[in-house]
Amino acid sequence: MHIISFKTLREYAEIHADCQEALSNWYKLCSKAKWSNLVEVQKVFPKAEAVGNFTVFNIKGNKYRLIVSIDYEGQLIYIKYILTHAEYDKEEWKNDPYF
């Protein structure tokens, strides 16, 4: 999978240093993956779930939520949001027109 964009992860980790290693590990695993559906994603990330048109990953023991859009055919992951659990629970991100 090609991830767009690593810069987003790096910039978030600069602000939230405690998740840097977890985001880096997520990136490494996803970069090597060749998934064709959510079931295959869940073999690597069992708690990943579909929410609307997005896939949500728990990061650092569910302290953070990484929300992405996955194009399985094109083998692309688009990072949409990285939120703390509290920010995620506010559900404001669900106003995204692609949700």
Kinemage of the C-alpha trace (Angstrom):
@kinemage 1
@onewidth
@group {chain A} dominant
@subgroup {mainchain}
@vectorlist {calphas} color= white
{ca met a 1} P 0.000 0.000 0.000
{ca his a 2} L 1.146 3.505 -0.746
{ca ile a 3} L 0.321 5.898 2.085
{ca ile a 4} L -0.586 9.516 1.460
{ca ser a 5} L 0.994 11.092 3.362
{ca phe a 6} L 3.742 10.207 5.803
{ca lys a 7} L 4.177 13.935 6.430
{ca thr a 8} L 0.790 14.007 8.180
{ca leu a 9} L 1.906 11.258 10.571
{ca arg a 10} L 5.261 12.940 11.212
{ca glu a 11} L 3.697 16.330 11.942
{ca tyr a 12} L 1.128 14.820 14.310
{ca ala a 13} L 3.853 12.903 16.152
{ca glu a 14} L 5.794 16.143 16.629
{ca ile a 15} L 2.850 17.490 18.627
{ca his a 16} L 1.918 14.177 20.307
{ca ala a 17} L 5.334 12.589 20.869
{ca asp a 18} L 3.920 9.642 22.823
{ca cys a 19} L 2.375 8.189 19.651
{ca gln a 20} L 5.431 8.542 17.400
{ca glu a 21} L 6.534 4.910 17.708
{ca ala a 22} L 3.004 3.555 17.271
{ca leu a 23} L 2.406 5.657 14.144
{ca ser a 24} L 5.778 4.647 12.750
{ca asn a 25} L 4.962 0.961 13.300
{ca trp a 26} L 1.554 1.392 11.668
{ca tyr a 27} L 3.200 3.046 8.664
{ca lys a 28} L 5.795 0.280 8.279
{ca leu a 29} L 3.188 -2.485 8.441
{ca cys a 30} L 0.795 -0.783 6.031
{ca ser a 31} L 3.531 0.106 3.553
{ca lys a 32} L 4.337 -3.580 3.121
{ca ala a 33} L 0.710 -4.723 2.941
{ca lys a 34} L -1.263 -5.704 -0.152
{ca trp a 35} L -4.813 -5.760 1.155
{ca ser a 36} L -7.908 -6.282 -0.948
{ca asn a 37} L -10.575 -5.780 1.762
{ca leu a 38} L -11.205 -4.932 5.414
{ca val a 39} L -11.031 -8.573 6.497
{ca glu a 40} L -7.406 -8.697 5.355
{ca val a 41} L -6.673 -5.438 7.206
{ca gln a 42} L -8.167 -6.959 10.373
{ca lys a 43} L -5.774 -9.916 10.171
{ca val a 44} L -2.992 -7.424 10.932
{ca phe a 45} L -5.046 -4.884 12.918
{ca pro a 46} L -7.878 -6.856 14.565
{ca lys a 47} L -9.558 -3.756 16.006
{ca ala a 48} L -9.631 -1.829 12.711
{ca glu a 49} L -13.207 -1.062 11.772
{ca ala a 50} L -15.210 0.467 8.976
{ca val a 51} L -17.001 3.666 9.963
{ca gly a 52} L -18.895 5.132 7.053
{ca asn a 53} L -16.527 5.196 4.066
{ca phe a 54} L -13.461 5.272 6.309
{ca thr a 55} L -11.349 2.719 8.148
{ca val a 56} L -10.496 3.572 11.751
{ca phe a 57} L -7.372 2.269 13.496
{ca asn a 58} L -6.767 2.368 17.231
{ca ile a 59} L -3.313 3.784 17.938
{ca lys a 60} L -1.369 3.467 21.183
{ca gly a 61} L -3.870 1.400 23.108
{ca asn a 62} L -6.850 3.335 21.770
{ca lys a 63} L -5.486 6.690 22.983
{ca tyr a 64} L -5.543 7.932 19.385
{ca arg a 65} L -7.678 7.172 16.348
{ca leu a 66} L -6.258 7.152 12.840
{ca ile a 67} L -8.978 7.606 10.231
{ca val a 68} L -8.106 6.705 6.658
{ca ser a 69} L -9.680 6.057 3.311
{ca ile a 70} L -8.416 2.898 1.608
{ca asp a 71} L -8.452 2.373 -2.143
{ca tyr a 72} L -7.888 -1.375 -2.309
{ca glu a 73} L -7.799 -1.500 -6.108
{ca gly a 74} L -5.222 1.288 -6.343
{ca gln a 75} L -3.380 0.072 -3.206
{ca leu a 76} L -3.568 3.542 -1.652
{ca ile a 77} L -4.231 4.708 1.891
{ca tyr a 78} L -5.266 8.334 2.308
{ca ile a 79} L -4.806 9.658 5.828
{ca lys a 80} L -7.837 11.776 6.637
{ca tyr a 81} L -7.606 12.460 10.385
{ca ile a 82} L -5.549 11.611 13.443
{ca leu a 83} L -7.481 12.381 16.591
{ca thr a 84} L -7.261 11.792 20.291
{ca his a 85} L -9.943 9.451 21.558
{ca ala a 86} L -11.789 12.424 23.062
{ca glu a 87} L -11.721 14.315 19.734
{ca tyr a 88} L -12.955 11.198 17.942
{ca asp a 89} L -15.874 10.853 20.350
{ca lys a 90} L -17.089 14.376 19.490
{ca glu a 91} L -17.883 12.988 16.021
{ca glu a 92} L -17.253 16.324 14.292
{ca trp a 93} L -15.090 14.500 11.756
{ca lys a 94} L -18.205 12.704 10.561
{ca asn a 95} L -19.237 15.936 8.845
{ca asp a 96} L -16.661 15.088 6.173
{ca pro a 97} L -18.481 14.999 2.815
{ca tyr a 98} L -16.870 11.625 2.025
{ca phe a 99} L -18.215 10.034 5.199
